[in-house]
Amino acid sequence: MNKIDAHLHYHGEHADNIDFLKRMNMKLLNICVSQDTAGAWRKQADFYTDLQMRFPEQFAWITSFDLPDFSSDYADRVVEGLQKDFNAGAIGCKVWKNVGMEVKTPSGEFVMVDDPLFDPIWEFLTREDRTLLMHIGEPLACWRPLVDDNPHYGYYSKSPQWHMYNKPEYPSHETIMAARDHMVEKHPKLRIVGAHLASLEFDVAEIAKRFDRFPNFAVDSSARVADLAYQDSDTVREFFSAYSDRLMFGTDIVQRDLSSELSEAERQKQLKVYEDRLLMEFAYYESGEVVNVRGKENRGLNLPDDILEKFYLANAQTWYPGL
Ligand SMILES: [Zn+2]
């Protein structure tokens, strides 16, 4: 079955990587992450443009935009940059969690994703029929005490700056989700994909509520397979059949070293990491046996072929036209 990994950051441009992707029947959607106001992230855009031009069967990419600098022509400049990237082959646009959790107005308030400041950008994407990928918020565990029986323990123990427990000066998970929902509601004609199960990874019923409210909303599974494995397998399986047109597969593998600059041994190791990850995820979605998902044992979902085909391939092509 051909498959698309609809969310990752993969700098594998060596012939070994291309052969691997052909053997696995994989196409990859690379995602730019913008962390600044002055375009340093554009290095990713340039690299992903080049990859897509050289290997259009294996790679596509999603651009992003500079964080707000609160100058009067901010939105105009963003739109100009997006137009250029769409002309260069980008198939969508991403907004990251720093909106809602990090970026502040000159008067010191957090900028939320439903701020009217961004409306001209969302309206431009709607007119251009481009998809917005939103990574807004964090897993609920981000606001909870650090416990090791949780899929996100590793990330927050290594990245305490993003762990929001006992930091009341930061917006809550609920506030961030409300701003996101409000933004999705305000732009009903904009196609939106919520990255990482839309930061509602703790309960598929919460995702289902958004699907029922917002026909323009889908999610990717990137970096959240373990959150699914923590839930009851029958419940998750029913969720996949009820919303089979709204779910797409992704891993969120981050590999920022150019594979052609690695030694042969390092490159093989890096290929193995990605292959093991893919095989583990496929086993969870496909098998009816007990699967170990990043340390959590649970029965696989045993999804039928028609649902797998949508999840691995067709939904990404529908939600990201041109992929
Ligand atoms: Zn990512």
Residues whose N, C-alpha, C, O or C-beta is under 5 A from the ligand:
A	BS01	ZN	D252
